[in-house]
Every structure is written in C-alpha cells, then in structure tokens.
C-alpha cells in the first residue's frame, strides 16, 4: 500500500498524539502497587529438618538445595508503589532494597540490591512474573547459608489500570 | 477608372491588404492593365520584404515566467495569500515528513540490529569456546545441588543456567560470561533469561561474587540466583 505524504502526515500526528496520551497516563499519580513477600531462611546441614513455617515451600527448598535443615529466620510482607523503594532488614546484617519499576503485562519490573552491611553484594534488574518468586542464596550465615525468597504480585485493585 | 496618380496613393495599402473590398477590386483592375503601377507595387512589395528581414524579433525565452512573476506581484486579497501559503507549506511539510519517517524507520531498524536485542539473538545462535566449555561442565552436575554447581564453575567463569529444574532435567540453554577485571570489582552478568518457560527476565546482574549461578524452576514459578559466599 502506498501512502500519500498527507496520509503519512496524518498517521504520524496520530502516533504522536497516542504517545503523548500514553505518557500522560504513565505520569498519572495513581501508580500501580506491588505486594512484596521476603523470607530469609537459614539452610544448613545440622539434620534438624524443615521449619514448619516453611511447609508451603519446603518441597521446593528440598528439591532445589541439598541441605538437611531449613529454618525461617525472618518473614516480612510489604506494599509499595512502582518507583518507591522498600527496605528489608535480613539476618547477618544483610539488607535488601526492592524497587518495583513498572508493571509490564504479567511481569513486574524491579531492581534489587542486596547489601552485606554497607557492601552491595548483588544488584540486579529483572522482570518477575506476577506471583513469581526469586530466590537469592549463597551468603554464609551462622553455620549454614542464607536463602532469601522474594515474592511479588500486583494488587488486584490496581491491575485494572 | 482612376488615373495612375490616384492609384499610386493606394498601392501601399493594397500591398498590405488594408483597402476596402471595392477599392481592392479597383486597384487590382488597374494593375492588370498598367505596367508602371505594376512595377511600382513590385518595388513596394520588395521594399516591405527587405524591411521585415532587417527587423530582429525579440527573444521570447522566459517571457511566460516573467508574466507569471508580475502576476504574482500584483496585490492579492488576504484570503488568497493565506490559501497560497498553506498550500505551499503543506507541500513542503509532506515531503519533509515523508523523509523524516523514512529516516526514523531506518534508525529503528538500525537500533534493533545493533542493540542487545540482536546481540541476545546472536548469543543464542553462536556458541563461544567458553560456552562450550561450560556446557561440558554442567551436564555432569545436573544431579548436583546448586552449591556443587556453583563451586564447580571455574573462578574466572560466571555461568547462567536456565531451566535446570529441581528434578535435574537436562540443561536446555546455557550462557556464560568471562571477566578479566580485578577480583574485587563488581562483575556484570548481562545476559538475560528470556525464554518461554522462564519466570524472570534478568536484564542486569552485578555482583562481586566470582561465581554466580542463575536458573529457573518453571513448575514453581521460581528463579534462583546463587551467590556462593567466598569468605
């Protein structure tokens, strides 16, 4: 199909108008809210089995890792708007910063920074599936290792936007 | 019939065809019988031809343009001037936008080709020597725990493992990155897990840990980043 210059001009103006509308919505004060769930688990080989509070993810932990003991150290839930950072204090002087950036379809874009004291151990930008879970593990803690489970989901009331 | 003296006064106008029809007829009748007047009109005709040959006709090159220019310079009503301006502007804008759109399309295609989208695609297509080396390492550890996988990876190699599931299905995709920087510098693992089964799309991963393992477990919607402590 061949577009005349005037048709092309009209299409471009329409595209710019749509883009401007999209930006206007993006700058809307009503930002999507993301719910975060952070669990810190001590995994070790002390043969004490699975913490009952971890029953919901016990099978997963057993399948993923080969430890004999899993103990829930901390659990924290929080809600934050896209663009606002949330801080979670974790065992062993670890601190987790989570900043949801945007909701992209069924994915939640976010930035994570894991600190050990003041030292940033890991920085990552990722898109996590809604109701998905990211596990960051490996830092040594007490007689085992720290496993940090980070879950995120959008709130239903804000999914309509 | 008139005398030659009367006819001679009309010969010039006769030659030019400017006489009344009855005069033309009278002169022609006289000339048919009078040799002197015939010679005289022949001379008048020759003289006229010589005069026309001596005159140079002015050139008409650019004449229409000059006329149009003068017409344009004539004072025009305001509405006419505005409509002319709009017509000319839209003509220029149309061609300008067409050119701009073409350039934008070329820029977009170039961006897609040159940026990480293409690199990501190329990364999936090509296996680097390191990639192959890592492929050799990992299958032996598909039954191993992440701790064992992470510790088995050479110090200078950071590996991202995609789709290593908990019950040790074979590795379907593997990517790796080598770092030559100082040990204490944060290392950037830029590859992304973005296949259909993945539940996280990691666009950037920086860590000061020498070995980092990343894999996803589709059944549980879980992605794991393993940072073995080096202390």
HADDOCK unambig.tbl for C-alpha pairs under 7 A between the chains (distance, minus, plus):
assign (segid A and resid 5 and name CA) (segid B and resid 94 and name CA) 4.78 0.50 0.50
assign (segid A and resid 5 and name CA) (segid B and resid 95 and name CA) 6.37 0.50 0.50
assign (segid A and resid 5 and name CA) (segid B and resid 98 and name CA) 5.99 0.50 0.50
assign (segid A and resid 6 and name CA) (segid B and resid 94 and name CA) 5.81 0.50 0.50
assign (segid A and resid 8 and name CA) (segid B and resid 98 and name CA) 6.84 0.50 0.50
assign (segid A and resid 9 and name CA) (segid B and resid 94 and name CA) 6.45 0.50 0.50
assign (segid A and resid 9 and name CA) (segid B and resid 97 and name CA) 6.32 0.50 0.50
assign (segid A and resid 63 and name CA) (segid B and resid 166 and name CA) 5.15 0.50 0.50
assign (segid A and resid 63 and name CA) (segid B and resid 167 and name CA) 6.84 0.50 0.50
assign (segid A and resid 64 and name CA) (segid B and resid 145 and name CA) 6.85 0.50 0.50
assign (segid A and resid 64 and name CA) (segid B and resid 166 and name CA) 5.16 0.50 0.50
assign (segid A and resid 65 and name CA) (segid B and resid 145 and name CA) 5.45 0.50 0.50
assign (segid A and resid 65 and name CA) (segid B and resid 146 and name CA) 6.30 0.50 0.50
assign (segid A and resid 66 and name CA) (segid B and resid 145 and name CA) 5.65 0.50 0.50
assign (segid A and resid 121 and name CA) (segid B and resid 207 and name CA) 5.54 0.50 0.50
assign (segid A and resid 121 and name CA) (segid B and resid 208 and name CA) 6.04 0.50 0.50
assign (segid A and resid 122 and name CA) (segid B and resid 206 and name CA) 5.44 0.50 0.50
assign (segid A and resid 122 and name CA) (segid B and resid 207 and name CA) 4.30 0.50 0.50
assign (segid A and resid 123 and name CA) (segid B and resid 205 and name CA) 5.70 0.50 0.50
assign (segid A and resid 123 and name CA) (segid B and resid 206 and name CA) 4.96 0.50 0.50
assign (segid A and resid 123 and name CA) (segid B and resid 207 and name CA) 6.39 0.50 0.50
assign (segid A and resid 124 and name CA) (segid B and resid 204 and name CA) 5.13 0.50 0.50
assign (segid A and resid 124 and name CA) (segid B and resid 205 and name CA) 4.23 0.50 0.50
assign (segid A and resid 124 and name CA) (segid B and resid 206 and name CA) 6.12 0.50 0.50
assign (segid A and resid 125 and name CA) (segid B and resid 202 and name CA) 6.00 0.50 0.50
assign (segid A and resid 125 and name CA) (segid B and resid 203 and name CA) 5.60 0.50 0.50
assign (segid A and resid 125 and name CA) (segid B and resid 204 and name CA) 4.95 0.50 0.50
assign (segid A and resid 125 and name CA) (segid B and resid 205 and name CA) 6.59 0.50 0.50
assign (segid A and resid 126 and name CA) (segid B and resid 200 and name CA) 6.54 0.50 0.50
assign (segid A and resid 126 and name CA) (segid B and resid 201 and name CA) 5.37 0.50 0.50
assign (segid A and resid 126 and name CA) (segid B and resid 202 and name CA) 4.12 0.50 0.50
assign (segid A and resid 126 and name CA) (segid B and resid 203 and name CA) 5.57 0.50 0.50
assign (segid A and resid 126 and name CA) (segid B and resid 204 and name CA) 6.89 0.50 0.50
assign (segid A and resid 127 and name CA) (segid B and resid 200 and name CA) 5.34 0.50 0.50
assign (segid A and resid 127 and name CA) (segid B and resid 201 and name CA) 4.91 0.50 0.50
assign (segid A and resid 127 and name CA) (segid B and resid 202 and name CA) 6.32 0.50 0.50
assign (segid A and resid 128 and name CA) (segid B and resid 199 and name CA) 6.11 0.50 0.50
assign (segid A and resid 128 and name CA) (segid B and resid 200 and name CA) 4.41 0.50 0.50
assign (segid A and resid 128 and name CA) (segid B and resid 201 and name CA) 6.56 0.50 0.50
assign (segid A and resid 129 and name CA) (segid B and resid 199 and name CA) 5.28 0.50 0.50
assign (segid A and resid 129 and name CA) (segid B and resid 200 and name CA) 6.01 0.50 0.50
assign (segid A and resid 132 and name CA) (segid B and resid 199 and name CA) 6.60 0.50 0.50
assign (segid A and resid 132 and name CA) (segid B and resid 221 and name CA) 4.99 0.50 0.50
assign (segid A and resid 132 and name CA) (segid B and resid 222 and name CA) 5.97 0.50 0.50
assign (segid A and resid 133 and name CA) (segid B and resid 221 and name CA) 6.10 0.50 0.50
assign (segid A and resid 133 and name CA) (segid B and resid 222 and name CA) 4.60 0.50 0.50
assign (segid A and resid 133 and name CA) (segid B and resid 223 and name CA) 6.34 0.50 0.50
assign (segid A and resid 134 and name CA) (segid B and resid 222 and name CA) 5.52 0.50 0.50
assign (segid A and resid 134 and name CA) (segid B and resid 223 and name CA) 4.75 0.50 0.50
assign (segid A and resid 134 and name CA) (segid B and resid 224 and name CA) 5.68 0.50 0.50
assign (segid A and resid 135 and name CA) (segid B and resid 223 and name CA) 6.06 0.50 0.50
assign (segid A and resid 135 and name CA) (segid B and resid 224 and name CA) 4.51 0.50 0.50
assign (segid A and resid 135 and name CA) (segid B and resid 225 and name CA) 6.08 0.50 0.50
assign (segid A and resid 136 and name CA) (segid B and resid 224 and name CA) 5.77 0.50 0.50
assign (segid A and resid 136 and name CA) (segid B and resid 225 and name CA) 4.71 0.50 0.50
assign (segid A and resid 136 and name CA) (segid B and resid 226 and name CA) 5.78 0.50 0.50
assign (segid A and resid 137 and name CA) (segid B and resid 225 and name CA) 6.31 0.50 0.50
assign (segid A and resid 137 and name CA) (segid B and resid 226 and name CA) 4.83 0.50 0.50
assign (segid A and resid 137 and name CA) (segid B and resid 227 and name CA) 5.85 0.50 0.50
assign (segid A and resid 138 and name CA) (segid B and resid 226 and name CA) 5.49 0.50 0.50
assign (segid A and resid 138 and name CA) (segid B and resid 227 and name CA) 4.54 0.50 0.50
assign (segid A and resid 138 and name CA) (segid B and resid 228 and name CA) 4.23 0.50 0.50
assign (segid A and resid 138 and name CA) (segid B and resid 229 and name CA) 5.62 0.50 0.50
assign (segid A and resid 139 and name CA) (segid B and resid 227 and name CA) 6.51 0.50 0.50
assign (segid A and resid 139 and name CA) (segid B and resid 228 and name CA) 6.05 0.50 0.50
assign (segid A and resid 139 and name CA) (segid B and resid 229 and name CA) 4.75 0.50 0.50
assign (segid A and resid 140 and name CA) (segid B and resid 229 and name CA) 5.54 0.50 0.50
